[in-house]
Amino acid sequence: MMRDFDRTGRSPVIAENGMAATSHPLATMTALSILRDGGNAVDAAIAAAATLAVVEPHMTGIGGDCFAIIAEPDGSVHGLNGSGRAPKAASAARYREMGHRQMPQSGALSVTVPGAIKAWETLAARFGTRGLGVLLSDAIGYAEEGYAVHPRVARDWQGLVEGLAADAGGSRHYLAGGRSPKVFSRHRVPALGRTLRAIAGKGASAFYEGAIAAEMAAVVRAGGGFLDEEDLAAVTADWVEPIGTRYRDYDVLEIPPNGQGITALILLNLFAATGAGRLAADSAERYHRMIECARAAYNVRDHLVADPAAMAVSPETLLSPQVTASLARNIDPGGRNPHLELPPLPDSDTVYLTVVDRDRRAVSFINSLYAGFGARLVTPESGIALQNRGACFTLEEGHPNELGPGKRPMHTIIPAMVMKDGRAACSFGVMGGAYQPMGHAHVLSNMLDHQMDPQQALDHARIFWGDSEVLGAESGIPGAVRGRLAELGHRVADAPNPHGGGQIVAIDHESGFLIGGSDPRKDGLALGW
């Protein structure tokens, strides 16, 4: 599907020897430099993630979590769950006794153990060819010497000043004179640089034990939270078997729960069952049917998806033809189903990146603090923004996702991998908190149902609900489509913010080329050589 060159936009990137697509040009260049120096895709992905932790500090950081899927050249696929757990002293009963009806969305009570650094080390040890000292060098340089604040980063940052100003570490490291950095200004975080140097020299133990761990625990405890040094020392990053479904002769893989990747797979099953993907790409009918499929899939997520040890229903059951058929009966092609009510979806911030190397090893990688600057708690001496991933728990008694000691929360960040005939065909992901499963299904349908290239698939206009069930339509969705959606029973308004971001690298094994795209909703860049 050739793009219209009379309209603004960009073509996909096409290369042969390797490719990286990230949400920030500096991170893409970090990844590419590692590849060109002989490192593999795993090395490049870790290095890019470290750079992003500095140059997109509101979106990601070493105080957050990480998931990855690695497809090896021999066709083997490996999943890594690098999500941290709730403190062992935290429980829903305790929070309810403190007067909380819902999980706090920020502050010390929302902090869980950061799993990213353990995940990076685990990935590097099994698949990498370079040590953390090499892989963190660009990130250390940007933290210590400074980097230029890019436009989307500056736009987001200015909306987070109030939360940062209320925290001593946040104000010290991420504000200048009480204000967020302006676009094109230089920002430095030397304290974070020192922390990264410690990790580069001594590995993850420098982060999870000793002075840095003691400071993280002390900051959370001072804020009334429960994280302690034993929680940090007990961190694990766990290898998991990806789950998947078949869509248009491709195998689509996601990380199993506690991640919400299963929601994307349920969505794809519903697209196939209802014919949603085969409707005209820009039609109101397609948007309507995708939204109704999403409402059914997210209803399953919000009732059943949690730490796998607490789930009452297996992923295999949720992806079965019987469950798909049952859910599909709730979807009316002629109008909105008023009985599928959903809770509000919180805002969140994430970075996704993908790298494919010359051997066609593909890495799908995602790292996040959850909300902008996470819990809005930053350690004063080590410069670490702590995640608020605990906000994804519920305090509802008996719910599978009820907060519990040492439990992993239902997690929004999800990488994806698409396989064809036993080889990686596409490594991709879409950012944007709760939007991510919808983004995965929409983007993949764009490529497989409508023959869009990776860049076109990402550029395509999106629609999704937000704080209420009002659909937020991006500007690319015309008035006629919005009007027809209203006739189908939807309330439609302008989207207050773009729906997510995303990166894609597709592998054309026949030609030998890599074809990549990066979402214009972010400062992203895809590059190869």
N, C-alpha and C positions, 0 to 999 in steps of 0.2 A: 504494500500500500504506500505509494509515493506521497510525500507530504506536499502541501501547496506552498510553493516558493514565493507566491505573492503575499503571503501572510508572515508575520513575525514568528519566529520560532527557531529551532535548530535541528540539524540532522543528527542521527546517532553517530557515535564514534565507532570506527571500524579499524581493527588492528589485528596483529597476528602473534606477537611474541609474549604478550601479557597485557592485562588491563585492570584498572582499579576505578571504582566509582564510589565516591563518598559525598557527604553533605557539605564539604568545605574544600576549596582548592588547595590549601596548605596540606591537608591530610591526604588528598589524592597524590600530591607531589611526594609526600613522605612514602606512601606505598609504592609508587613507581620507582623511586630511588632505590628502595630495597630490592625490588624485582630486577632492576637493571644491574644491580651489584651482585646478582646471583642468588638472592634469597628466594624463598618460595612464597606461595600465596598466604600461608599461615603466618610467616614472618611479617609479610607486608600488612596483613590485616591487623595484627597486634600493634605494629608501629603506627598505623593510621589511627587506630582507636586511641592510642596514647596522645597523639597530636590533637585529636578532637577533644580529649579531656581538658586540654589547655585552651584551645582557640574557640570552642563552643561550650564554655563552662556552665552555662545554664541548662544545656541539653544533656550533658553526660559528664562523667568524672570518675576518678578512682574510688570515690565513696559510693559508687552505684553497683549495678548488677550487669551481667553479660550472658548471652546465649549465642551458640554458634552451631552451624552445620558444615561439615567438611566432606566434600565428595572427592575421593582419591581417583587418580587416573585409571586404576584397575576396576572402578565401578563401586567399590565399597564406600559406604556412607556412615558417618559418625556424628552423633549429636552430643553437645556439651551443655549441661544446665549449670550455669554459674550464678544462680540466684541465691541470695542469702536468706537466713532464717530469722524468725522472731527471737528476741532474747528469751532465755530459759525462764526468766522470772515474770514474763509477760503472759497474761491470759485475759480472755474476754470477761470472765467473771470479775477479775480485779479491776478492769476498766469500767465495768458497770457499777461496781462498788464506789468508784471514784466519781460517779455521776454522769458518765458518758453514755449517750444513747447510740451514737454512731462513732466509727473510728475517726480519731483526729486526723485531719488531712495534712497537717504540718506540725513542726515542733518535735520535741524529744520523744513523745509517745508514738510518733509515726516512723521512727527509725528502726530499720532492720540491719542485720549484718551485711556489709558490702561484700559482694562476691566476685567483683570484676577482677581484681588483682590475682586472686587465686585461680580464676579461670584463665587469665592470660598466661600465667606460669604453667598451668596444666597443659594448655594447648602447645606452648613452646616446647615443653619437655617431650611431648609425644610426636609432634609433627614438624616442629621448627628446625631450622638449621643455624639460627643466629641466637645469641644470648640476649637477655633483657638489656644488658649494657649497650648493645648496638641498637636494639629496637626502640629504646626510650630516648635516644640521643636527640632527635628532633624535638620531641616534647619538652625535654629539659631545656634546650636552647630557647624555645619560644617562651617558656615560663620565666626564665632568668633574664633574657635579653629583650623580650617583648615581641608582640605581633600586632599587625594591623587589624582593627575591629571591622569586620565585614558588615554589609548593610542589613542582612536579615538578623544577624546576631545583635547588632545595635538596636534594631526595632524591637526585638523580644526583650532585651535587657532593660530597656527603659520602663517596661511595665512591671518590673520586679524590684524596683528600688525600695518600696515601702518595707517589704519583707526582709531585704538585706540590711536596711538601716536599723532594724530592730535587733539585729544580732551583731555582737562585737566582731566576730571573725568575718562575717559577711560584709560588714561596713569597711573593715580594714583591708580586705583583699580584693573586693569586687565593686567598690564604689570609690570615686575620686571626688573629694569635697562634698560628699553626700549625694553625688549624682552618678548615673551610669556612664560608662565611656561612650563618647560620640563616635559615629561612623568615621573611619579613616584615622582614628587616633591610635596611639600605641598603648597597649596594656601589658603589664608585667605582674607576675605572681611569684616572686622569688622563693617564698615559703613552700609553694607547691613544687618548685624546681628542686629544692633540697630534699623533699620527700621522694620525688621521683629518682633522684640520685641515690638515695638510700635503697630503694627497691632495685634499681639497676645494679647496685653493688652486692646486695645480700639476698635478693629475691623476695618472695612474698612474706617471708618471716619478718622482714624489716617493717612490714606494714601491720601484720596481725599480732606481733609480739613486741615487747619493749616499749620505748617512749612514745612512739606514734600511736600504738594501740591504747596505751594508758591515757593519752590525751583524748582520743575519740570517746572512750568510755566515760571519762570524767566530764566532757562536755555534755553528753547525753544525760548522765546522772544529775548534773547541775540543773538541767532543764526539766527534771522530774521523770525522766525515762528510766529504762531498766537494763540497757546494754552494759555488759561488763567485759573485762578482759578475757574471761573464760569463753564467753560467746564468740569473741573474735578469734581466739586461738583454735576453736573447734570448727572453723569454716571448712567447707568442702566444695569442690566443683566436680560434678558427677557425669560420667559418660552415660548416655541414654540412647535407646533405639528410637530413631525417628518414627513417627506415625504418618500414614499417608492415605491418599485416595486417588482414584483414576479419573482423569478428565481429558477428554478428546485424545485418547491414546498416549497420554503422558502420565507419569506418576508424580504427584505433588506431595512433597514431604515437609513436615513441620516438627518442631520439638513437642513432645507429649506434655500433658499437664504436669506441673502447675501452670504452664504457659497457656495462653488462649489460642494457640495455633490450631487447636482442634475446631475452634469456631470457624476459621477460614475453610477448613475441610468440609464441615457441615454445610457451609454456604455454597461451596462448589458442587456438592452433592445435590443441593436444592436447585442451583442453576441448571444442572443437567436434568433434574426431574421435572422442572417447570418450563424448560426451554428459554429461560431468561437470557442466557448468553447469546442466543441465536437471533434475538430481536434486533432491529436496526440500532446501530451503535449509539446514535444521538436521540433516540426516540423517547418520549415520555413513558411509553409502555415498558421499555427496557429499564429505565430508572425506577419505575414503580415496582416492577417485579423484583428487581435486585433489593430494593429497600424492604419489601415484604419478606423476602428470603432472609435478609439480615435480621429483621425483627424476630423471626422465629429462631434463628441460630443464636442470637444474643440472649434470648429468653432461656435457652438451654444453658448457655455459659453462666448466666447469673444465678441459676438454681443449682447447677451440678458440678461445675469445674472448680477444682481446688488442688491442694497438695494431694498427689495420688494416693497417699496413705489414708486420706480421709474421704476419698470419693466412693460413693455407693454404686456408681455405674462405670463400667470400663469404657475406654476410648473405642474399643472394637464394637461395643454395643451402640454407642452414639453415632458411629459411622456406618452402621448396618443398613441394608436396604429397607428393613422394616421400620426403623426409626425415621429414615429419610422419607418414606412414603407417608408416615403418620404426620410428620411436620409439613409436608407438601400439601396435605389436605387443608391446612390453615391459610393457604395462600390463594387469594381470589384475583384472577387476572383482571377482573372488572372493577376492583375497588379495594380500599384499605380495610384490613381486618381490625375492627375497633377493640377486639378482645386481647390483643397482644400488647399489653402495657409494659413499659420499660422504665427503669429508674434513670435519673439524670446521669449523664456521662461526664466525669471530671476531666479537666484539661490535664495534659501531661506533655513532657518533652523527652525526646529520644534522638539518638543518631543511629542510622543504619549504614553499613558499607558492605561492599562485596569486592573480592579480588579473584582473578583467575590467572594462573601463571602459564609459562610456556609448555609445561607438561599437561596442562588442562586439569590441574588440581583447582577446585573451586571452593571458595570459603564464603559463606553467608553469615554475617556477623552483626550483632546489635548490642548496644551498650547504653545505659540510661540511668538517670537520677530520679525518674518518674516526673515530678512537677519541676517547674523552673527553679533551679538551684535546690532541688530536692526538698528536704525538711526546713530549709532556710536556716540551717545550723552549719557554720563553717568553723573548723578548728583553728584557733588563733595562731598557734605556732607552726602547724604543719600545712595549713591552707587547704584542707579537705572539706569539700561540700558533701554533707551526709545525705543519703537518699531518704525519701519518705515512702518507701515501698510498702510499709505497713499499712498505709492508707487503703490498700487494696483488700485488706481483710474486712470481714463484717463482725459485728458484735451480736448478731442474731443467734440466740441459743439453739444449738443443734444443727446449724447450717454447716455443710461440708467445709466452707471457707471461713468458719469462725476462728478468730485469733486464738492461738494456742502456743504453749512453750515450745521453742525449737521448730516451729512449723513454717513451711514456705507459703507465702500468699499466692492467690490467683494472680498471675503475672500477665501484663499487657504486651511486653516486648516479644516479638516473634520473627526469627529469620525463616526464610523458605528456600527450598531447592527443588528444581524440576528435573526429572530424569526421563530419558527416552532410550529404549533398547539397552538398558544397563549402563548408560553413561550420563553424566551431567549435561543437561541441555540449557539450563537457565538458572542462575543464582540471583535471587532478588529479595527485596523487602520494601515495606512501606511503613513510614513512621507515623506517629500521631495517636498515641495512647489507645483508647478504645476503638478508634477508627481502623486500626491496623488489619484485623481480619477482613473487613469490608474492602480495604485498600488492596489486600492480596488478591481477593476474588475478582475485583473490578479490573485491576491491571492485567492479571493473567487472562481473563476473558477477553480483554482488548487485544491481546496478542494471539491467543489461540482461536477465538471465535471470529475476530475481525481483522486478522492479519496485520495488525499495527506493529511497527518496529518498536524496540524498547523505549525510544524517546517519545514517540507518538503515544504509546500506552501510558506513560507517565504524565504527559501533557494533558491528556483528555480530562474534560471538566468533571468534577465530582459533586456528589450531594450526599448529605448525611445529617442525622439529627444531633442535637447538642444538649443544652441544659433542660430542654423540654423535648417533646416529640415534634417540634417544628423542624422541618427539613431546612438545613442551611445550604443554599445553592450557590456554588461558585459563579463568578461573573460570566464564565463561558457557557452557562446554560441559558438559552434564550427565553424570552418572555412567553412565546407560544408553548414551549415545553413546560414551563412553570404553570401556565394556565391549565394545560391538560392534566397535570398532576393534581391541581386543585379540584378538577372535575372528578378525579379518581379518589378524592377524599383526604388528600394530604394538605397540611398547612405548610406553605413555603415562604421563606424569607431569604434575604441575602445572607450568605455565610459571613460571620464576623471575622473569621480567619480562614486561611487556606486549610483544606483537609489533608494534613500529613505532608510528607515528603516521600522520597523513595529513590532507590538505585537499582539498576538492572545490568547484568552482563549475560548475554546469551551466547551460546557456543554453537557455531555452525560446523559440525564435524565434516560435512561434505566438502566445503570450501576451505576449511581450516581457519576461518576468521572468527574473531570475537566481535560482538556487536553490543555496544553499551549505551546507556542513557542515564541521565541524572535529572532529578526533579527540579523544575524552575521555581517551585514554591520555597526552595531553600537556596543557599549560596553554593550549591553543589557543583561537582565537576566529574565527568568521566574522561579518562585518558588512557591511551595505550600506545604501544609502539611495535 
